[in-house]
């Protein structure tokens, strides 16, 4: 209680006092965690720290570990998604670390998608992190196959068409052989014709193939 009172007395607006306030709250967390064994108060205090400083990676990681230990998968997914978003923002600001930050972000997004599938059997919710992952690394074949499978199951033909169009562009960029590009164009045209029911899109695909 003494530490909490000290933390409350420190200003949120002054950077130095804010840093000290967070240090006091981290001491409070340690007591709740190690001495009193109060998981709920540990979680509440970490959330208070994140309200003060949303980019506090230590609090995010510790909160994620706590949620995982308690099998609170929904909450764990929320924390992981917050960290992935934070890494994406940092990558946008720091060009020198962009590749490393994107690599870490990709690993977290894979974990989020896997949790939705493994813990909830919810492939629909897995789409968003998988699409974010695809935007980060279009060459990841596992991500492409997962998205393709989910789009087929959901009958999301327009999304599948967009994905296949991007895959065709990637083939062309890599200088793939004519057979590969021709097969992809046939796939696109048939998808537009048979699944999407879009004659204009199908005709454009067949004309491009010709």
Secondary structure, DSSP 8 states (H G I E B T S, - for coil): -HHHHHHHHS-SSSHHHHHHHHHHHHHHHHIIIIII--HHHHHHHHHHHHHH-TT-HHHHHHHHHHHHHTT-HHHHHHHHHHHHHHHHHHHHH-GGGHHHHHHHHHHHHHHHHHHHHHHH--HHHHHHHHHHHHHH-TT-HHHHHHHHHHHHHHT-HHHHHHHHHHHHHHHHHTT--HHHHHHHHHHHHHIIIIII--HHHHHHHHHHH-
